Amino acid sequence: MEMQIMPPPGRLRGQVPALWVLRGRPVGRYQGLPKPYAELIVSLAGSHCWYSEPGAAAVRFEEGWLTPLQAAPRYAETAGELHLVGARLEPAACAQLFGVAAQRGLGYPIPLAALMGGEVRRLREQLQEAHTARRKMETLAGWIGERLRPDTGRCPLPERARLAALHWRVDALAEELSLSPRGLRKRFAVELGLSPKLWLQLGRFDAALRGVGSAGGLAELAARHGYADQAHMNSEFRRFCGQAPGEYLRLRQEGAAPAAAPHFVPKVR
């Protein structure tokens, strides 16, 4: 599959980590892995079936969907060519755009038609008229930018590089924001709809996932991302994607798992 990624324009920084276009023809069922952000995804081709877990009933998506933060993989199949245009959304941006919490107790993504009504078709038409991947991403960024207002009054969250320096710890994040751990949990629950612990775990997993295969080996990767040891990292990888880091690396080297969002691990057994 072919992936193109673009950083957001300046006015969206801090709210939209990236925009992307993904094209290809996946074979069989694949996993959508957990991430520390929600994703707005518009489908320009293909018919997509999502499953909350292997063996669960399928839910079909045609136009697009919003994927909230998730604590376990979701599973999907695509009939025909896959052509997606997406935007990562920080939890506060997700709540502001769609009025839904960044994390929801759902086994499936949320159809965009349920959130946007007929506007999703107009957005799809605009994206289809954009003739290059970059223009599609710019078009989606413009649509988001028209609807996001300055995020005043909310708990300001540090950038991920700063979170890494804090070793992804809840107590360190609370101190950084001049809050008690209890106060931090309350603000996350009210403003973002998830716990700070899960958000930090997903951020650390996301960062470590991108580092799999880098120089230094898995033990150094675990230490670099604040895991107690390699066994701790292996356990979190199995929880979030069903594979240990070594297995994920093997799939990626075989071309079955791209290194960038959206994280897909095809060929589910």
N, C-alpha and C positions, 0 to 999 in steps of 0.2 A: 504494500500500500504506500501511496505517496502523501507525505505530510508537509505542509508549509505553515510556518508560525510567524506571527508579526507582533512586536511589542505594541502596546496601546498608544494612542496619541496622548500628549501631555495632560490634557484635561481629565483623562480617565485613569491616570496612574494612581495607584493606591486603592483602586476599586475594581479594575479589570487587569489581572496580571498578564493576560495574553489573548490574542485572537488566533484562530487557526482554520485551515481547510484540509480536509482529509478525503482522498479519493482512492478507489481500488475495488477489488472484487474478492472479499474474504471468502474463504472456504470453510464451511462448517460453523460450529458454534464457537464463540469467543467470550472472554471475560472483559468487562469494564471494571477497572480497579478503583479502589477508593482514592480520593484526592482531598486536599485541604480547602477546596473551594467548590462551589456549585458550578454547573456548566449549562449555558444556554446553547442549544444545538438545533439548527435548522437543516432539514433534510431536503436536498434538491434532486435526489434520485434514490431508487431502491425502496423496498418495503422491509421494515425492521420489526422483528419480534423480540421482545424482552422477557426474561424469566427471572423471578426473584431468586431461584435456586434450581439446580439440576432436577428435572422431573416435575417442576411446577408448571401450571398452566401458562400459556403464552399470552402476552398482551401486544397487539399490533400497533405500530406507530408509522404514520405516513408523512406528516408535515414537519414534525420536530417535537422536541421535548426539553424539559428542564430536569437535569439530574441534580438533586440535592446532595449534600454531603452524605456519604454512606460509610458504614463501618465493616462492610463485607463486599465481596464482588457481586456484580450483577452479570447476567448472561444474556447473550443476544445472538441472533442470526439475521443475515441480510439476504434477501432475494434480489438478484440483479446487481448492478453496479452500486457501490456505496459512494455517495458524494455529500459530505457534510460541511457546514460552515458553523463554527462554534466560537464562543467566548467564555473564558473562565471568569467567574464572578466571585469576589470576596463575599463572605457571608452578609455583611451589611448592605452591599449593593444588591444581592439577591433579594433580601427582605424589602428593600426600597422599590425595586423594579416590579416585583410580582406579589408583594404582600404576603409572602410565605416564609416560614422559618428556613434557615439554611439546611437544617437537618429535619427530616420527617420520618415518622414510623411507617414507611412504605416499602414494599418489596419491589416497586417499579418506579421508573421516572414518571414525571407528570406531563401529560400531553400539552403542547403549547396552546392548542385550541381551547383547552379548559381555562387557561390563564389569560389569553389574549383575544379570544373570539375570532372574528373575521380578520383582525389585524395580522394574524400570522400569514394569511394568504397574500396580503399586500407586501409583507416583508419578503416572503419567498419570491414574489415576482421581481422585486427590486434586486435581490441577490442573483436571480437567474439572468437579469439584464446586464449585470456586471460581468464583463467578458474575461477578466483575469482573476486569479486567486487573490492578488493583492487588492483589486478593486472590490471584491466580495468582502474581504475583511474590513476595508475602509467603510463600506456601506453599512456593515453591521455595527462598527464602532460609532458611526454617525447616528444610527437608530438608538443605540444605548445612550450616547451623549445627550440626545435631545430629551431623555426621560430621567436621567440622574441629576439630582440637585446636590450641592455641596453637603457633605455628610456631617453637619454640625450637631452637636449635642450628644453624639454617640461616643462610646469608649474608643479612643484612638489606639489602634493596634500597631505594634512595631513591625517593621519590614522583616522578611524571613531571615535575612542575613543577621539581623539583631537577635532574632529568636534562636538562631543557631549558637550565637555567642552566649545566650542564656541557658544553653544546653536543654532547650525545650522543656523547662521545668515550670510547673504551675506557680510555685512560690516565688521563683525569680521573676516571672511575668507579672505577678501581683505587685511585687516590690517596684518593678520598672514603671508600673502605672499608678503607683502610690495608692494601692488598694490593699485591703486584707484579702487573704485567699477566699474567705466567705463572700466578701463584697465583689470580688472578681467573678465568682461563680454566679452570683445574682445578676450582675450586669450582662454576662454572656447569655444567661437564660432569658432575660427580658428582651435584650436587643438583638441577639443572633439566633436564639433557639437551639443552642447546643452547649455542651460543657467545655470549659477551657482545656480540660485534660484530653478529651477526644480531639479537639482541634489541634492541639500541640502534637499528639501522637500521629495524626494524619500528616501534619507538616514534616515531622521527622521522617516518617516512612517515605513520603514523596521525595525528600532530599536524598535519602539513602538509596532509593530506587534508581535515581538518576546517576548515582555514583557507583553502582554495581559494575564491576569490570575495570574500575580505575586502578591505577598503580597502588601497590601497598597491600592488596588482598582484603579479605572480608573482616579479619580481626581489626585491622586499622580503620576500615570503613565504619565498623561498629563504634570504635572509640571516638572517631571524628564526629559522629552524629549523636553522641551522648547516651548510647546504650550501655548498660552495665557491663556487658560482654557480648561475644559473638552469639552465644546461645540465646540471649535476650533478643537480639536483632532477628535471629532465625525464627523465634517464636512469634514476633510481631509480623514478620513477613508472611508466615503461614496463616495468621489470623486475617490479614488484610487481602492477600492475593492467592492463598492456597498453595504457594510454593515457597521453598527456602530460597535465599538469594542465589545459590549456585544453580538451581533449576531454572530460575528466571533468566539468569545469564545465558544458560545453554539455549533456551528458547529464543532469546534475542540474537544470539550469534547465528542461529539458524534462519534468521529473518522472520521469525514468527511473532516477535514482540517488539514494537517500536520503542525507542528510548524516551520519547516525548509524549506529552498529552495529546489526545486522550490515551491513557495507558490501556492497551489491549493485549491480552494473552490468548490468542486463538487456540484451536485444537483442544478444547476441553475434553478430558477423558471421562 
